[in-house]
Amino acid sequence: MISALGEPALRRREGEAEIWLYQAADCRLDLVFFAEASRLVLAHVAARAFGARRLTESACLEVLARAPNPPPWTAPGSRG
């Protein structure tokens, strides 16, 4: 995943899960992983519009795919 999208803007643990957040100007992408046999397995993906533009999930993924690699994809202090 990192080779395709770069480092996530945010990476945090919640119980047994590890959550990664990718961001672009109009979109956020949440990835939820669980550890399985010493590797992370992707369990859930959610793309969502952010800000004034209301994009479909597929349009949001297109924006993220075109975002600069590696991040930061947003100005300092605008994560989240």
N, C-alpha and C positions, 0 to 999 in steps of 0.2 A: 504494500500500500504506500509506504513512504517513497519508494522508487517512482511511483506514478504521481503522487500528489505533494511530495515533500513532507517536512515535519508538520504535524498538526499545530494549530495555534494554541491549543489547550489539550492537555492529556491528564486525566485524573482517574483515580481508582474509586469505585463504589462497591464495597463488599468484594465479591468474587469477580466483578466486571472491571474492565478498563475502558474508559470512554475517551474518544478522540473527537475534537472539534476542528473542522476546517472552515475557513471563512473567506468569502469574497465580498465585493461591494454590495451585492444584492442577495447573497445566499449564505446559508449555513448548512454544513453537512455534519451530522452526528453519526459516529460509528461506535458500536458497542461490541467489545470482544470479551471472550472468556478463555481462560487458560485451559488447554487440553494437551496432555502429553508434552509438556515443555514448549508449547507454541501457542500463539494467540489465534483463536478461531472467531471469525466474524459472525455475530449472531443477529445483529440488527443494524439497519441503515435508514436514516431519515434525512431527506433534503427539504429545506424550507426557505421560503422567501424571507427577506429581512429588509426593513426600511420601506420607503414609499412605493417602490415597484412591487407588484404582486405577480410573481412568476409561478408557472406550473413547476412541478417537481422535476420534470425532464429539462425544462429551460434552466432551472437552477443548476442542475448537474452540468449542463453545457457551459454555464458561466464559470463554475468551479474548474472544469477541465481546461478552460482558457486562461485561468488565473496564473500569475507569475509563479514559477517554481524555481527555487524554494521560497516559502514565505519569508518575511511577513507580507500578508495580503492586505493588511489594513494599517492605518496610521498608528503610531504608538499611543497606547491608552484607550484604543477603541475596541479591544477584544471583548468577546462575551455576548 
